[in-house]
Amino acid sequence: MPHRLPNIAHVLAVASGKGGVGKTTVTVNLALALSARGARVGLFDADIYGPNVPLMLGVRRTKPATGLAPIGRSDNIPYIPALDRYGLRVMSIGLLVGETEALMPDPMHVGLLVTRTLRDVVWGDLDYLLIDLPPGTGEPQHTLLRTVQVDGALVVTTPQDLSLLDAGRSLNLFRKNNVPILGVVENMSYLQCPHCDQRIEVFHRSNGHWAIENQELTLLGRIPLDIGISRGIDAGHPLLESNPDAKEATVFREIAQRISETMDDRR
């Protein structure tokens, strides 16, 4: 039976069926957009093998942290302090090991390592905790959903058939674990021409639209393929932190509003 994390109103999972769709970029900017609305927001990077959240927030760790790595403990008292960054409470395996180090846990233990780390963090009082899941539907997803109460999930995809097919697998995983699906975010949806301001469809758009398994899904927003978004992430200053009033930031604020309204209605 999943357990609720103490003092956290809403735990939301952000997933993708495949890599390369910009899921972490979306998660980081969405967390900042929720924070800009006055919410207390935490961000947990659940990717063991490629923890990119710290780099996207401009945090570098060249040496491993001492005394903070998850270990077998008999008590359930949180002891790892979350990092405060741009108004967010942040934790990642990338903050516990050096950035050039690679964790090599037994695949059977990946879910336990991630879940234990999540529960060992001193999060404080939060309105939202966003969990940035690694791509796919394996571990740590299964262990996490069995162990922690997740209040909602959103899936990041791109317009092509292949990406939508993989997104469908993630959606099925959440459905089987009785996690409410908030909707789908279409990233790299289009390119806004800098000369004529027309939308250019960069990728072939699937005819399947959002009717995965004959169920219409909520489209939370379409995020453009924009150099300002990628530059901000590369510089460690995400768009919603460095230039929150930019035209490209509007869609993140709209998605945050839709999520807030949905979670408020479920109270």
N, C-alpha and C positions, 0 to 999 in steps of 0.2 A: 504494500500500500504506500503510495507516494506521501512524503511528509512535506508540510509547508515550511518554507524558510521563515524564521521569526522576523518580525518587524518589516516585512516587505509586502506591500499591498498587491502588486501584480508582477508575476514572473513571466516574461515573454521570450519565446525562442525564435531566433531568426535562422532560417535554414535555406539550403539550396540543394538540388539534386546532383549538381555537378560543379566543379571548380571553374574559375574564370568568368563568373557572372558579376563580380563586384559586390558580393554579399557583405564583406566586412566594411567596405566603403559606405554602403548603404546603412549598415548597423551603426557605425560611428556617427554619421551625420544625423541619423534618426534619433539617436540618444541625445545629441546636442539640441535638436529641435524640440524634443520633449522637455529638456531642461530649460530651454528658452521660454517655455510656457509656464514656468514656475514650479515644475515637478522636481522632486528629488530622485535622481536617476543614477543607477549603477550599471556597469558594463562588465560582463565576464567573458573572457576569451577562452572558449572551450576547445580550441585547436591545439593538440599536443605537438604535432609535427611542424606546423607552420603558424605560430602565434604572432600575427601581424598587427594586432591592435596597438601594442606599445609604440611601434614605429610610426603608425598612422597618427598617433597623438604626440609624436615628437619626443618619445621617451627611449633612452638607450641604456642598456645594462651590459657592460663589458665583462663583468665578473658575476658569478652566481651569488645570490643572497645567502647569508649564513643563518642557519637555525630556522628557516622558513619553509623548506621543502616538505611536501606532504609525507608523513610517516605514519606507521601504524600506531594509533593512540587509542587508549581505552575510553577516554572521555569525549564528549561532544561539544566542548567549549571552544568557540572560535578564537583564534589567536593571531591570524595573519592580518596585519593592517592593510586596508585598501589604499590605493594611491589616489590622491585628489588631483585631478587634471581637468582644466577647463570647466570646472563645476561638476564634473562627473566623479563617481566613486568607481575605480577601475581595478581589476585584477586579471592577470594572465600568467600562464606558465612562463611566458617570455619575461615576466618580471621576477621570476624566481631562479632562472638559470641565465647564464651568459648568452648573448645573442648569437655567438658563433657555436654554441654547444647544441648538441642534438640529443634529445631524450630518446632512449631505446627501451621502453617498457615492454614487457610481455603483452602481446595483443589482448590476452585475456584480462589484463589488469588496467587497460586504458580507461575504461569506463569508471572503475573504482578510483583511479588516480584523479580524474577530472571531478567526479562527484565529491570526493573527500576534500579536494582543494576548495571547491565552491562552498561547502559547508563550514570550512575552517576560516573563511574570511570574515572579518569584523565589518559588516556592511553598514551597520547603523540603521536608522529609519529611512526607508525608501518608498517612493510611490511606484517606481518601475525598476526592475532589474532585467536588462536585456542580455540574453545569452547568445553569443555569436558561435553557432555550431560549425564544425567542419563540414565540407561537402559530403554528400552520400547519406546512407541510411544504416550504417553499421554502428561501431562504437566511436565515441561514448554515448551516442544518442539513446540506445536501448537501455543502458544502465541508468542514465540520467532520468529518462521518462518513468522508469520503474521506481526511482528513489525520491525524486523531487517533484512537488506539485507545480505543474506548468499551467498557467492560466490562459495562455493563448499562443498561437504560432502564426508567423507570416513567412512566406516563401518568396525568395528572390529568384527571378529568372530573366532570360532575354527572349526576344520574340520568336526564335526559331523552333521548329518541331522538336528537335533533339532536346533542347533545353526544357521545353514544356513537358516532354515525356519524362525526363528525369525529375522535374518538379512534381509530377504526379506521384512518383514513388515516395517522395518526402511527405506529401499530403496524406498518402495512405498510412504511413507510419504514425502520424499524429492522430488520424482518425481511429486507428486500432488501439491507441492508448488513451482515447477519450479526451484529447486535447482540442479545445475549440480553435477553429481556423479563422484568423482575422481577415485573411485575404492574401493577395499576390501583389508583389511589387515588380513591375517590368523595368529592369535597368538597361541602360544603353539602348533605350527605346527608339530614339531618332536623333538626328543631327540638325541643329538649327543653323541654317545658312547665314554666315556673318554678313553677306552682301544683300540678299533679298529677303532675309528673315523667314524663308519658307522652311517647312519641316522636310527633311530628307530621310527616307527609310533606308538605313544603312544595311540592315539585315532583312532577309526574306521573312515576312511575317506569316506565321502559321495560320492556316485556315481553321485550325481547331479552336482558336481563340481561348477562352478560359473554361470551356465546358469539359473539364477533365472528369471522366467517369460519369458523364451526363449530369454533372452538378455544376450549376453556374457559380463561379467563385467571385468574391468581391475584388475588383481591381482597385487597390489602394492608391496607385499612382504610377505614372510613366516618367521615369527619370531620363533626361537627355544624355547623350554621349557628348560630354563637354570638357574642354581642356582645363577650365577653372576648377572643376571637381577633382580631376586627377592631379593637377599641380598642387592643390591644397593638401591632398593626402601625401604626396611625395615629400612635401616640405614639413610635414608634421603639424600643419595648421589646417584642419579640415574646413571646408567651405563654410559650414554653419558656425564656425568659431572665428574665422578670419574675415569673412564677408557675408554676414547673415542676411543682409538686405539685397544681395545679388539676385538677379532674375532667376538664376538657376537654383537658388535656395528655396524658392517658393514651393516647389513640389514636396520637399522634405517637410516643410511646415504644414502643408495640407495633409500629408500622410500622418504626421504626429497628431493633428487635430482629429482625424478620423479615428485613430486608435484610442485617443483619450475619450472621445464621445462613446465609442463602443464599450470600453471598460467601465466608464461611469454608468452606462445603462445596465450593466450586469451586476452592479452592486445591490 
